[in-house]
Amino acid sequence: MNVLSPGEIVTAILVPVPDTDSGVSYKHISARGKVDISAVCVGVMVRMGRDICLDVRIFLGAVAPVPMRAEKAEAVVLGQQLTGEIIEMAGNAAFEESQPITDVRSSAEYRKKMVAVLTRRALTEARDRALL
């Protein structure tokens, strides 16, 4: 589903260039690498001001009926120094927000656990990239 009216088509997608103090990371788990549908995926974008998170987006895929933002996890890190403890808390919040199902790719229980792991890894990597 989309918001296009009948007869409308998308002719362009504009993606702004990230600020120099931004970092991104995408993590996923799939049986055959990049040629397979992910069992779990997490995308993170952070914008850092020194060591404080000024902006954050955390997206989860394959763990809800549609891709979703982990807004509770975002709230954990926004305005905070991204320490190991804060990143751990964000992973736990993403775990709680996810709503996976069991299917041929993975069990719901495994997907929830991996949401926490991949959120922590992606946040850490995005933070490190932003601080380069």
OpenMM code with the backbone's topology and positions (N, CA, C; nanometers):
from openmm import Vec3, app, unit

residues = "MET ASN VAL LEU SER PRO GLY GLU ILE VAL THR ALA ILE LEU VAL PRO VAL PRO ASP THR ASP SER GLY VAL SER TYR LYS HIS ILE SER ALA ARG GLY LYS VAL ASP ILE SER ALA VAL CYS VAL GLY VAL MET VAL ARG MET GLY ARG ASP ILE CYS LEU ASP VAL ARG ILE PHE LEU GLY ALA VAL ALA PRO VAL PRO MET ARG ALA GLU LYS ALA GLU ALA VAL VAL LEU GLY GLN GLN LEU THR GLY GLU ILE ILE GLU MET ALA GLY ASN ALA ALA PHE GLU GLU SER GLN PRO ILE THR ASP VAL ARG SER SER ALA GLU TYR ARG LYS LYS MET VAL ALA VAL LEU THR ARG ARG ALA LEU THR GLU ALA ARG ASP ARG ALA LEU LEU".split()
positions = [
    Vec3(0.0846, -0.1182, 0.0000),
    Vec3(0.0000, 0.0000, 0.0000),
    Vec3(0.0881, 0.1232, 0.0000),
    Vec3(0.0357, 0.2293, -0.0560),
    Vec3(0.1066, 0.3567, -0.0562),
    Vec3(0.0050, 0.4704, -0.0575),
    Vec3(0.0532, 0.5917, -0.0628),
    Vec3(-0.0357, 0.7079, -0.0581),
    Vec3(-0.0555, 0.7711, -0.1952),
    Vec3(-0.0078, 0.7058, -0.3006),
    Vec3(-0.0255, 0.7592, -0.4349),
    Vec3(-0.1711, 0.7483, -0.4781),
    Vec3(-0.2166, 0.8491, -0.5488),
    Vec3(-0.3495, 0.8442, -0.6083),
    Vec3(-0.3422, 0.7672, -0.7383),
    Vec3(-0.4550, 0.7142, -0.7861),
    Vec3(-0.4523, 0.6446, -0.9151),
    Vec3(-0.3943, 0.7340, -1.0243),
    Vec3(-0.3032, 0.6792, -1.1025),
    Vec3(-0.2410, 0.7549, -1.2103),
    Vec3(-0.1130, 0.8282, -1.1705),
    Vec3(-0.0844, 0.8404, -1.0424),
    Vec3(0.0387, 0.9059, -0.9984),
    Vec3(0.1544, 0.8070, -1.0002),
    Vec3(0.2740, 0.8568, -1.0274),
    Vec3(0.3945, 0.7747, -1.0207),
    Vec3(0.5038, 0.8523, -0.9483),
    Vec3(0.5955, 0.7816, -0.8896),
    Vec3(0.7103, 0.8439, -0.8247),
    Vec3(0.8154, 0.8693, -0.9316),
    Vec3(0.8620, 0.9925, -0.9428),
    Vec3(0.9621, 1.0259, -1.0446),
    Vec3(1.0992, 1.0532, -0.9843),
    Vec3(1.1058, 1.0737, -0.8539),
    Vec3(1.2352, 1.0996, -0.7908),
    Vec3(1.2228, 1.0766, -0.6407),
    Vec3(1.3343, 1.0407, -0.5816),
    Vec3(1.3453, 1.0314, -0.4369),
    Vec3(1.4682, 1.1124, -0.3987),
    Vec3(1.4496, 1.2121, -0.3172),
    Vec3(1.5598, 1.2976, -0.2747),
    Vec3(1.6071, 1.2526, -0.1375),
    Vec3(1.7339, 1.2200, -0.1284),
    Vec3(1.7944, 1.1800, -0.0020),
    Vec3(1.9001, 1.2842, 0.0321),
    Vec3(1.8806, 1.3598, 0.1396),
    Vec3(1.9775, 1.4636, 0.1737),
    Vec3(2.1127, 1.4035, 0.2133),
    Vec3(2.2187, 1.4771, 0.1838),
    Vec3(2.3523, 1.4359, 0.2245),
    Vec3(2.3598, 1.4466, 0.3768),
    Vec3(2.4046, 1.3422, 0.4455),
    Vec3(2.4117, 1.3482, 0.5920),
    Vec3(2.5123, 1.4534, 0.6392),
    Vec3(2.4866, 1.5089, 0.7556),
    Vec3(2.5806, 1.6017, 0.8172),
    Vec3(2.7125, 1.5301, 0.8439),
    Vec3(2.8205, 1.6059, 0.8518),
    Vec3(2.9522, 1.5455, 0.8751),
    Vec3(2.9626, 1.4822, 1.0131),
    Vec3(2.8753, 1.5198, 1.1049),
    Vec3(2.8779, 1.4616, 1.2395),
    Vec3(2.7772, 1.3473, 1.2531),
    Vec3(2.7406, 1.2868, 1.1387),
    Vec3(2.6451, 1.1759, 1.1375),
    Vec3(2.7158, 1.0446, 1.1088),
    Vec3(2.6547, 0.9375, 1.1555),
    Vec3(2.7044, 0.8046, 1.1256),
    Vec3(2.5866, 0.7115, 1.1040),
    Vec3(2.6047, 0.6140, 1.0162),
    Vec3(2.4989, 0.5177, 0.9875),
    Vec3(2.5531, 0.3758, 0.9967),
    Vec3(2.4628, 0.2820, 1.0177),
    Vec3(2.4988, 0.1408, 1.0190),
    Vec3(2.3756, 0.0588, 0.9852),
    Vec3(2.3977, -0.0495, 0.9137),
    Vec3(2.2913, -0.1437, 0.8801),
    Vec3(2.3421, -0.2830, 0.9120),
    Vec3(2.2677, -0.3566, 0.9905),
    Vec3(2.3033, -0.4930, 1.0293),
    Vec3(2.1871, -0.5845, 0.9947),
    Vec3(2.2185, -0.7052, 0.9481),
    Vec3(2.1120, -0.7993, 0.9175),
    Vec3(2.1600, -0.9421, 0.9346),
    Vec3(2.0639, -1.0306, 0.9505),
    Vec3(2.0913, -1.1735, 0.9584),
    Vec3(2.0047, -1.2408, 0.8527),
    Vec3(2.0708, -1.3163, 0.7667),
    Vec3(1.9975, -1.3948, 0.6675),
    Vec3(2.0770, -1.5211, 0.6384),
    Vec3(2.0080, -1.6230, 0.5962),
    Vec3(2.0705, -1.7541, 0.5771),
    Vec3(2.1772, -1.7533, 0.4685),
    Vec3(2.1559, -1.6768, 0.3618),
    Vec3(2.2500, -1.6804, 0.2498),
    Vec3(2.3133, -1.5443, 0.2232),
    Vec3(2.3330, -1.4671, 0.3249),
    Vec3(2.3997, -1.3378, 0.3072),
    Vec3(2.3108, -1.2353, 0.2394),
    Vec3(2.3682, -1.1610, 0.1475),
    Vec3(2.2987, -1.0483, 0.0867),
    Vec3(2.1983, -1.0875, -0.0222),
    Vec3(2.1924, -1.2152, -0.0597),
    Vec3(2.0995, -1.2574, -0.1645),
    Vec3(1.9720, -1.3182, -0.1077),
    Vec3(1.9487, -1.3014, 0.0187),
    Vec3(1.8364, -1.3659, 0.0858),
    Vec3(1.7532, -1.2608, 0.1583),
    Vec3(1.6303, -1.2934, 0.1874),
    Vec3(1.5461, -1.2070, 0.2690),
    Vec3(1.5938, -1.2185, 0.4136),
    Vec3(1.6131, -1.1054, 0.4773),
    Vec3(1.6634, -1.1060, 0.6150),
    Vec3(1.5629, -1.1646, 0.7124),
    Vec3(1.6151, -1.2367, 0.8102),
    Vec3(1.5334, -1.2834, 0.9215),
    Vec3(1.5146, -1.1707, 1.0215),
    Vec3(1.6137, -1.0832, 1.0310),
    Vec3(1.6136, -0.9653, 1.1178),
    Vec3(1.7041, -0.8617, 1.0533),
    Vec3(1.6657, -0.7337, 1.0582),
    Vec3(1.7576, -0.6281, 1.0153),
    Vec3(1.7331, -0.5027, 1.0982),
    Vec3(1.8406, -0.4276, 1.1163),
    Vec3(1.8371, -0.3044, 1.1954),
    Vec3(1.9182, -0.1990, 1.1222),
    Vec3(1.8598, -0.0825, 1.1049),
    Vec3(1.9293, 0.0323, 1.0473),
    Vec3(1.9310, 0.1458, 1.1475),
    Vec3(2.0475, 0.2100, 1.1616),
    Vec3(2.0626, 0.3181, 1.2597),
    Vec3(2.1310, 0.4375, 1.1948),
    Vec3(2.0827, 0.5568, 1.2280),
    Vec3(2.1480, 0.6819, 1.1926),
    Vec3(2.1572, 0.7640, 1.3206),
    Vec3(2.2759, 0.8152, 1.3498),
    Vec3(2.2924, 0.9056, 1.4640),
    Vec3(2.3630, 1.0320, 1.4176),
    Vec3(2.3321, 1.1414, 1.4838),
    Vec3(2.4067, 1.2662, 1.4663),
    Vec3(2.4582, 1.3025, 1.6037),
    Vec3(2.5899, 1.3182, 1.6103),
    Vec3(2.6548, 1.3396, 1.7395),
    Vec3(2.7043, 1.4838, 1.7522),
    Vec3(2.6990, 1.5364, 1.8729),
    Vec3(2.7598, 1.6634, 1.9085),
    Vec3(2.8608, 1.6324, 2.0168),
    Vec3(2.9867, 1.6282, 1.9783),
    Vec3(3.0922, 1.5736, 2.0650),
    Vec3(3.0562, 1.4294, 2.0963),
    Vec3(3.0225, 1.3985, 2.2201),
    Vec3(2.9862, 1.2598, 2.2507),
    Vec3(2.8397, 1.2454, 2.2918),
    Vec3(2.7571, 1.3454, 2.2603),
    Vec3(2.6145, 1.3434, 2.2930),
    Vec3(2.5339, 1.3174, 2.1656),
    Vec3(2.4361, 1.2304, 2.1747),
    Vec3(2.3495, 1.1989, 2.0609),
    Vec3(2.2475, 1.3109, 2.0424),
    Vec3(2.2598, 1.3835, 1.9321),
    Vec3(2.1695, 1.4949, 1.9038),
    Vec3(2.0467, 1.4515, 1.8231),
    Vec3(2.0604, 1.3459, 1.7461),
    Vec3(1.9496, 1.2956, 1.6655),
    Vec3(1.9729, 1.1475, 1.6408),
    Vec3(1.8655, 1.0714, 1.6291),
    Vec3(1.8782, 0.9266, 1.6096),
    Vec3(1.7555, 0.8727, 1.5386),
    Vec3(1.7776, 0.7748, 1.4539),
    Vec3(1.6701, 0.6971, 1.3913),
    Vec3(1.7108, 0.5505, 1.3984),
    Vec3(1.6230, 0.4682, 1.4499),
    Vec3(1.6479, 0.3241, 1.4575),
    Vec3(1.5312, 0.2545, 1.3884),
    Vec3(1.5620, 0.1807, 1.2826),
    Vec3(1.4600, 0.1084, 1.2069),
    Vec3(1.4809, -0.0408, 1.2214),
    Vec3(1.3705, -0.1127, 1.2365),
    Vec3(1.3732, -0.2580, 1.2490),
    Vec3(1.2969, -0.3186, 1.1322),
    Vec3(1.3527, -0.4248, 1.0754),
    Vec3(1.2855, -0.4943, 0.9669),
    Vec3(1.2700, -0.6415, 0.9978),
    Vec3(1.1656, -0.7015, 0.9452),
    Vec3(1.1345, -0.8439, 0.9589),
    Vec3(1.0975, -0.8832, 1.1022),
    Vec3(1.0607, -0.7849, 1.1832),
    Vec3(1.0221, -0.8147, 1.3215),
    Vec3(0.8890, -0.7504, 1.3589),
    Vec3(0.8121, -0.7155, 1.2585),
    Vec3(0.6789, -0.6581, 1.2769),
    Vec3(0.6076, -0.6729, 1.1422),
    Vec3(0.4784, -0.6455, 1.1369),
    Vec3(0.4073, -0.6608, 1.0095),
    Vec3(0.4674, -0.5765, 0.8957),
    Vec3(0.5235, -0.4613, 0.9283),
    Vec3(0.5926, -0.3757, 0.8308),
    Vec3(0.7187, -0.3229, 0.8978),
    Vec3(0.8172, -0.2736, 0.8201),
    Vec3(0.9337, -0.2117, 0.8843),
    Vec3(0.8874, -0.1028, 0.9811),
    Vec3(0.9574, -0.0930, 1.0925),
    Vec3(0.9122, -0.0012, 1.1968),
    Vec3(1.0280, 0.0780, 1.2567),
    Vec3(0.9953, 0.1956, 1.3093),
    Vec3(1.0920, 0.2707, 1.3885),
    Vec3(1.0834, 0.2230, 1.5322),
    Vec3(1.1980, 0.2099, 1.5950),
    Vec3(1.2040, 0.1730, 1.7369),
    Vec3(1.2102, 0.3026, 1.8176),
    Vec3(1.0955, 0.3671, 1.8318),
    Vec3(1.0906, 0.4995, 1.8933),
    Vec3(1.1259, 0.4980, 2.0415),
    Vec3(1.0921, 0.3916, 2.1121),
    Vec3(1.1294, 0.3835, 2.2545),
    Vec3(1.2803, 0.3689, 2.2685),
    Vec3(1.3407, 0.2931, 2.1796),
    Vec3(1.4867, 0.2797, 2.1811),
    Vec3(1.5523, 0.4127, 2.1458),
    Vec3(1.4942, 0.4847, 2.0501),
    Vec3(1.5474, 0.6168, 2.0143),
    Vec3(1.5439, 0.7105, 2.1343),
    Vec3(1.4338, 0.7070, 2.2089),
    Vec3(1.4193, 0.7947, 2.3260),
    Vec3(1.5244, 0.7652, 2.4323),
    Vec3(1.5685, 0.6405, 2.4402),
    Vec3(1.6712, 0.6032, 2.5381),
    Vec3(1.8029, 0.6747, 2.5081),
    Vec3(1.8389, 0.6882, 2.3808),
    Vec3(1.9714, 0.7420, 2.3466),
    Vec3(1.9716, 0.8909, 2.3160),
    Vec3(1.8580, 0.9472, 2.2766),
    Vec3(1.8534, 1.0881, 2.2389),
    Vec3(1.8945, 1.1774, 2.3557),
    Vec3(1.9920, 1.2629, 2.3310),
    Vec3(2.0408, 1.3550, 2.4338),
    Vec3(2.1381, 1.2929, 2.5321),
    Vec3(2.1750, 1.1696, 2.5083),
    Vec3(2.2633, 1.0983, 2.6007),
    Vec3(2.4027, 1.0770, 2.5411),
    Vec3(2.4982, 1.0569, 2.6284),
    Vec3(2.6298, 1.0099, 2.5870),
    Vec3(2.6119, 0.8611, 2.5554),
    Vec3(2.6588, 0.8179, 2.4390),
    Vec3(2.6355, 0.6797, 2.3971),
    Vec3(2.7384, 0.5857, 2.4592),
    Vec3(2.7192, 0.5613, 2.5869),
    Vec3(2.8036, 0.4682, 2.6610),
    Vec3(2.7544, 0.3263, 2.6363),
    Vec3(2.8317, 0.2296, 2.6773),
    Vec3(2.7903, 0.0907, 2.6664),
    Vec3(2.6598, 0.0646, 2.7386),
    Vec3(2.6414, 0.1268, 2.8540),
    Vec3(2.5197, 0.1071, 2.9328),
    Vec3(2.3965, 0.1616, 2.8599),
    Vec3(2.4082, 0.2813, 2.8028),
    Vec3(2.2962, 0.3419, 2.7297),
    Vec3(2.2640, 0.2594, 2.6048),
    Vec3(2.3676, 0.2145, 2.5346),
    Vec3(2.3471, 0.1325, 2.4151),
    Vec3(2.2800, 0.0004, 2.4522),
    Vec3(2.3186, -0.0578, 2.5626),
    Vec3(2.2552, -0.1813, 2.6110),
    Vec3(2.1069, -0.1569, 2.6398),
    Vec3(2.0760, -0.0456, 2.7029),
    Vec3(1.9372, -0.0117, 2.7342),
    Vec3(1.8560, 0.0076, 2.6055),
    Vec3(1.9154, 0.0689, 2.5054),
    Vec3(1.8463, 0.0892, 2.3774),
    Vec3(1.8181, -0.0448, 2.3095),
    Vec3(1.9142, -0.1359, 2.3146),
    Vec3(1.8922, -0.2689, 2.2591),
    Vec3(1.7770, -0.3394, 2.3278),
    Vec3(1.7697, -0.3270, 2.4594),
    Vec3(1.6605, -0.3880, 2.5350),
    Vec3(1.5260, -0.3245, 2.5002),
    Vec3(1.5257, -0.1922, 2.4787),
    Vec3(1.4019, -0.1231, 2.4414),
    Vec3(1.3551, -0.1687, 2.3025),
    Vec3(1.4490, -0.1835, 2.2091),
    Vec3(1.4136, -0.2324, 2.0749),
    Vec3(1.3592, -0.3750, 2.0832),
    Vec3(1.4196, -0.4573, 2.1679),
    Vec3(1.3712, -0.5933, 2.1935),
    Vec3(1.2238, -0.5906, 2.2334),
    Vec3(1.1906, -0.5027, 2.3276),
    Vec3(1.0538, -0.4931, 2.3786),
    Vec3(0.9565, -0.4427, 2.2728),
    Vec3(1.0027, -0.3531, 2.1870),
    Vec3(0.9153, -0.2951, 2.0836),
    Vec3(0.8867, -0.3893, 1.9682),
    Vec3(0.9778, -0.4791, 1.9393),
    Vec3(0.9621, -0.5654, 1.8225),
    Vec3(0.8454, -0.6619, 1.8418),
    Vec3(0.7845, -0.7009, 1.7304),
    Vec3(0.6674, -0.7885, 1.7325),
    Vec3(0.6831, -0.8983, 1.6283),
    Vec3(0.7904, -0.9776, 1.6358),
    Vec3(0.8152, -1.0755, 1.5300),
    Vec3(0.7205, -1.1948, 1.5337),
    Vec3(0.7195, -1.2642, 1.4220),
    Vec3(0.6456, -1.3892, 1.4115),
    Vec3(0.7456, -1.5016, 1.3852),
    Vec3(0.7004, -1.6236, 1.4029),
    Vec3(0.7796, -1.7392, 1.3644),
    Vec3(0.7406, -1.7764, 1.2222),
    Vec3(0.8397, -1.7970, 1.1360),
    Vec3(0.8150, -1.8444, 1.0004),
    Vec3(0.9330, -1.9306, 0.9567),
    Vec3(0.9446, -1.9596, 0.8286),
    Vec3(1.0495, -2.0502, 0.7808),
    Vec3(1.1899, -1.9925, 0.7976),
    Vec3(1.2023, -1.8606, 0.8095),
    Vec3(1.3342, -1.7999, 0.8228),
    Vec3(1.3868, -1.8001, 0.9654),
    Vec3(1.2942, -1.7939, 1.0649),
    Vec3(1.3406, -1.7839, 1.2030),
    Vec3(1.2224, -1.7885, 1.3001),
    Vec3(1.2558, -1.8190, 1.4251),
    Vec3(1.1522, -1.8161, 1.5294),
    Vec3(1.1374, -1.6736, 1.5824),
    Vec3(1.0221, -1.6452, 1.6364),
    Vec3(0.9972, -1.5136, 1.6957),
    Vec3(1.0934, -1.4872, 1.8112),
    Vec3(1.1181, -1.5880, 1.8919),
    Vec3(1.2086, -1.5730, 2.0073),
    Vec3(1.3494, -1.5340, 1.9623),
    Vec3(1.4015, -1.6036, 1.8613),
    Vec3(1.5354, -1.5727, 1.8096),
    Vec3(1.5393, -1.4315, 1.7522),
    Vec3(1.4370, -1.3951, 1.6755),
    Vec3(1.4333, -1.2612, 1.6157),
    Vec3(1.4373, -1.1536, 1.7233),
    Vec3(1.3599, -1.1698, 1.8294),
    Vec3(1.3598, -1.0692, 1.9364),
    Vec3(1.4991, -1.0559, 1.9980),
    Vec3(1.5630, -1.1683, 2.0238),
    Vec3(1.6978, -1.1625, 2.0817),
    Vec3(1.7949, -1.0918, 1.9877),
    Vec3(1.7841, -1.1212, 1.8596),
    Vec3(1.8753, -1.0614, 1.7631),
    Vec3(1.8482, -0.9132, 1.7398),
    Vec3(1.7242, -0.8693, 1.7608),
    Vec3(1.6957, -0.7252, 1.7546),
    Vec3(1.7818, -0.6519, 1.8561),
    Vec3(1.7885, -0.7026, 1.9774),
    Vec3(1.8690, -0.6386, 2.0821),
    Vec3(2.0166, -0.6380, 2.0433),
    Vec3(2.0662, -0.7514, 1.9967),
    Vec3(2.2082, -0.7632, 1.9595),
    Vec3(2.2423, -0.6702, 1.8437),
    Vec3(2.1618, -0.6750, 1.7377),
    Vec3(2.1918, -0.5932, 1.6196),
    Vec3(2.1737, -0.4445, 1.6464),
    Vec3(2.0780, -0.4085, 1.7314),
    Vec3(2.0612, -0.2671, 1.7677),
    Vec3(2.1847, -0.2168, 1.8404),
    Vec3(2.2366, -0.2960, 1.9334),
    Vec3(2.3589, -0.2555, 2.0053),
    Vec3(2.4759, -0.2407, 1.9086),
    Vec3(2.4936, -0.3374, 1.8210),
    Vec3(2.6050, -0.3326, 1.7247),
    Vec3(2.5917, -0.2141, 1.6296),
    Vec3(2.4708, -0.1917, 1.5785),
    Vec3(2.4509, -0.0825, 1.4831),
    Vec3(2.4677, 0.0535, 1.5498),
    Vec3(2.4165, 0.0698, 1.6711),
    Vec3(2.4349, 0.1962, 1.7432),
    Vec3(2.5821, 0.2239, 1.7691),
    Vec3(2.6544, 0.1226, 1.8097),
    Vec3(2.7976, 0.1387, 1.8371),
    Vec3(2.8717, 0.1790, 1.7100),
    Vec3(2.8437, 0.1093, 1.6006),
    Vec3(2.9118, 0.1404, 1.4751),
    Vec3(2.8739, 0.2786, 1.4225),
    Vec3(2.7465, 0.3148, 1.4270),
    Vec3(2.7032, 0.4466, 1.3806),
    Vec3(2.7665, 0.5574, 1.4648),
    Vec3(2.7710, 0.5382, 1.5967),
    Vec3(2.8355, 0.6359, 1.6856),
    Vec3(2.9822, 0.6530, 1.6491),
    Vec3(3.0512, 0.5414, 1.6318),
    Vec3(3.1940, 0.5467, 1.5994),
    Vec3(3.2181, 0.6158, 1.4653),
    Vec3(3.1336, 0.5900, 1.3687),
    Vec3(3.1479, 0.6541, 1.2371),
    Vec3(3.1219, 0.8038, 1.2451),
    Vec3(3.0271, 0.8439, 1.3298),
    Vec3(2.9948, 0.9859, 1.3460),
    Vec3(3.1079, 1.0605, 1.4136),
    Vec3(3.1831, 0.9922, 1.4988),
    Vec3(3.2882, 1.0582, 1.5760),
    Vec3(3.4245, 1.0564, 1.5060),
    Vec3(3.4309, 1.0009, 1.3847),
    Vec3(3.5590, 0.9972, 1.3123),
    Vec3(3.6086, 1.1359, 1.2794),
] * unit.nanometer
topology = app.Topology()
chain = topology.addChain("A")
for resn in residues:
    res = topology.addResidue(resn, chain)
    for name in ("N", "CA", "C"):
        topology.addAtom(name, app.Element.getBySymbol(name[0]), res)
